[in-house]
Amino acid sequence: GGLAESQLEAATKALVERNSELAQTIITGDTEVDELEQNIDAMAIRLLALRNPVAADLRLVISGLKIASILERVADYSANMAKRVIALNQAPVLGPVSTVPRMSDLVRRMIHDTLSAYAQGDAVLAREVWHRDQEVDQLYNSMFRELLTYMMEDPRNITGCTHLIFMAKNIERMGDHMTNIAEIIMYEVEGEAPKEPRPKGDKTSMTMLDSEELLSSAKD
């Protein structure tokens, strides 16, 4: 979890500083997270086979398996961001880059607090993180509209803005994964997942439908 958090922080720094070397380091370092996930899988399988855990112990093992898989995916998103940083560094600087670090900081704090909730068995903190994802979605919606405006104003911005949209979406998905882990923690501690609908604020799918014709006309 700490590696996943630091990978996101480093990917954001690489974007802001236009540092392709740092971005490449993130891509290379992703294998360390993969290896840790494989180690956790092996330990969990061994526990299940030899100890036959039940009740709270079984929930603990299953939670560990699920959370390790999610954290590995979060690290993958950071590696994807790093790849786009390298591509983006070949183009002129774009103004909307400043919004990505704000999203990144929100999600990085979600990762940190989720890990704390897991380590402490704190379902209250996990639920608080679970509700916080909506703030990330709202910031993503705002950035998405801003980038569409840049692309429609000048078709030369389309390539760079597209990279930024995908990077922002990677960060937004990390926030979604933290809500997944928060639900797992609540299940592990309380014995059941939250019953209320997950709070979501991502409305870009509808915006995308409305903007396709505008982008097409901008290209022409």
C-alpha positions, 0 to 999 in steps of 0.5 A: 500500500505504501508503494502504491501511494508513493507511486502516485505521488511520484507520477504526479511529480513527474507530470508537474516537473515534466520529468521523463526519467522519474516517469521511467523509474515509476514504470520500472518500479511497478514490478516490485508491487506485482511481486508483493501481491504474488507473495501475499497470494501465496501466504493467503493460500497457505493459510487457507490450506493449512489453518482452515480459518473461519469467521473473523479469521477467514474474513481477514484472509479474504480481505488481504487477498482482495486488497492486495489485488486492488493495490496492485491495480492502483500501482498499475494506474500510476505506471500508466500515468507515467507512460503518458507523462513521457508522451506528454513531455514531447508536446508544449505545456498545457494550462490545465495540468495544475488540476491533476495534482489537486485530484492526485492529492485527494486520492493520495490522502484517501490511500493513506487513510484507507491503509490506516483504517485497515491497519487499525481495524477502523470501520469509522475511518473506512466509511469516511473515506468511502464518502470522500470519493464523491469529491474526487468525482466532482473535481474530475467532472470539472477538469473534464469539461475544462479540457474539452473546452481547450480541445474545442478552442484549438485542435492542436490541444487535442493530443495533449488534453487527451493524455491529461483526460486519461491520466485524470481518469486513472486517478479517479479510478484509484479513488473508486478502488479506495472505496472498494477497499473501504467496503472490504474493511467495513465487511472485515470489521463489522461482518457486512458491507454498507447497504446504502448506495455508493456515493458517485459523482462522475457524470462525464459519460453524458458529457462525452456523448454531448461533446463528440460532435463538437470535437469532430467539428473542431478537428475539421 
